[in-house]
Amino acid sequence: AEICGRLEHPGIVPVYGLGYDTKNRPYYAMRFIQGVTLGHAIERLHQPNTNFTDPEWNVEFRKLIRSFISVCQTMAYSHARGIIHRDLKPGNVMLGPYGETLVVDWGL
């Protein structure tokens, strides 16, 4: 939570606050996100019997490429601030319903 709180970037979920509850357990509050993982989107795009010449497939493929570029930009931002993710994988990238691409799970 402290790491994410220091990173202010559109590709990183903002942390709104952190503290301890009444039983002295740590907690943090961050923006609620919805969507699918990049891994799920890749699997969906490469289903068996996929027609790679279908224009709709081409549109979805281009969206994934844009998301990949967004992940690269997010990681460049964090690296420029001395922070390395250490568990970057398609399952830790969320794709929102309006084109958002968010790198999540900075805990390691």
C-alpha positions as CSV (number, residue, x, y, z in Angstrom):
1,A,0.0,0.0,0.0
2,E,2.8,2.4,0.8
3,I,4.5,1.6,-2.5
4,C,1.4,2.2,-4.5
5,G,0.7,5.3,-2.5
6,R,3.9,6.8,-3.8
7,L,3.1,6.0,-7.4
8,E,0.7,8.3,-9.1
9,H,0.1,7.1,-12.6
10,P,-3.0,6.2,-14.6
11,G,-1.8,2.6,-14.9
12,I,-1.6,2.1,-11.1
13,V,-4.6,1.8,-8.8
14,P,-4.6,4.7,-6.4
15,V,-4.4,4.0,-2.7
16,Y,-6.8,6.3,-0.7
17,G,-5.5,5.5,2.8
18,L,-4.0,3.0,5.1
19,G,-4.0,2.3,8.8
20,Y,-4.8,-0.2,11.5
21,D,-8.2,-1.5,12.6
22,T,-9.3,-1.9,16.2
23,K,-7.5,-5.3,16.5
24,N,-4.3,-3.7,15.3
25,R,-4.5,-5.4,11.9
26,P,-3.2,-3.3,9.0
27,Y,-5.6,-2.3,6.2
28,Y,-5.6,-0.1,3.1
29,A,-8.3,1.4,1.0
30,M,-7.9,1.7,-2.8
31,R,-10.1,2.4,-5.8
32,F,-12.4,-0.5,-6.6
33,I,-11.6,-1.8,-10.1
34,Q,-13.6,-4.0,-12.4
35,G,-12.7,-5.9,-15.6
36,V,-10.8,-8.9,-16.8
37,T,-7.2,-9.8,-16.5
38,L,-4.9,-9.4,-19.5
39,G,-4.4,-13.2,-19.3
40,H,-8.1,-13.8,-19.7
41,A,-8.3,-11.4,-22.7
42,I,-5.4,-13.2,-24.4
43,E,-7.0,-16.6,-23.9
44,R,-10.3,-15.3,-25.2
45,L,-8.5,-13.9,-28.3
46,H,-6.8,-17.2,-29.1
47,Q,-9.7,-19.6,-28.7
48,P,-9.5,-22.8,-30.8
49,N,-10.9,-22.2,-34.4
50,T,-10.1,-18.5,-34.2
51,N,-10.4,-16.7,-37.6
52,F,-7.3,-14.5,-37.5
53,T,-8.5,-12.7,-40.7
54,D,-11.8,-11.6,-39.0
55,P,-11.8,-7.7,-38.7
56,E,-13.3,-8.0,-35.2
57,W,-10.3,-10.2,-34.2
58,N,-8.0,-7.5,-35.6
59,V,-9.7,-4.8,-33.5
60,E,-9.4,-6.9,-30.3
61,F,-5.8,-7.7,-31.1
62,R,-5.0,-4.0,-31.5
63,K,-6.7,-3.2,-28.1
64,L,-4.4,-5.8,-26.5
65,I,-1.3,-4.3,-28.1
66,R,-2.4,-0.9,-26.8
67,S,-2.8,-2.4,-23.3
68,F,0.6,-4.0,-23.5
69,I,2.2,-0.6,-24.4
70,S,0.3,0.9,-21.4
71,V,1.8,-1.7,-19.1
72,C,5.3,-0.9,-20.5
73,Q,4.8,2.8,-19.9
74,T,3.5,2.1,-16.3
75,M,6.6,-0.1,-15.6
76,A,8.9,2.6,-17.0
77,Y,7.3,5.1,-14.7
78,S,7.7,2.9,-11.6
79,H,11.3,1.9,-12.6
80,A,12.2,5.6,-13.0
81,R,11.2,6.0,-9.3
82,G,13.2,3.0,-8.2
83,I,10.3,0.6,-7.8
84,I,10.2,-2.8,-9.4
85,H,7.0,-4.9,-9.5
86,R,8.7,-8.4,-9.2
87,D,5.5,-10.3,-10.1
88,L,4.5,-8.8,-13.5
89,K,2.4,-11.3,-15.4
90,P,-0.9,-11.2,-17.5
91,G,-2.9,-12.2,-14.3
92,N,-1.7,-9.0,-12.6
93,V,-2.9,-6.6,-15.3
94,M,-6.5,-5.6,-15.3
95,L,-8.4,-4.4,-18.3
96,G,-11.3,-2.2,-17.5
97,P,-14.5,-1.9,-19.5
98,Y,-13.6,1.6,-20.9
99,G,-10.1,0.9,-22.1
100,E,-8.3,1.2,-18.7
101,T,-5.1,-0.8,-18.2
102,L,-4.0,-1.2,-14.6
103,V,-1.0,-3.0,-13.2
104,V,-2.1,-4.6,-9.8
105,D,-0.6,-6.7,-7.0
106,W,2.5,-4.7,-6.1
107,G,2.8,-6.6,-2.8
108,L,5.9,-8.6,-3.6
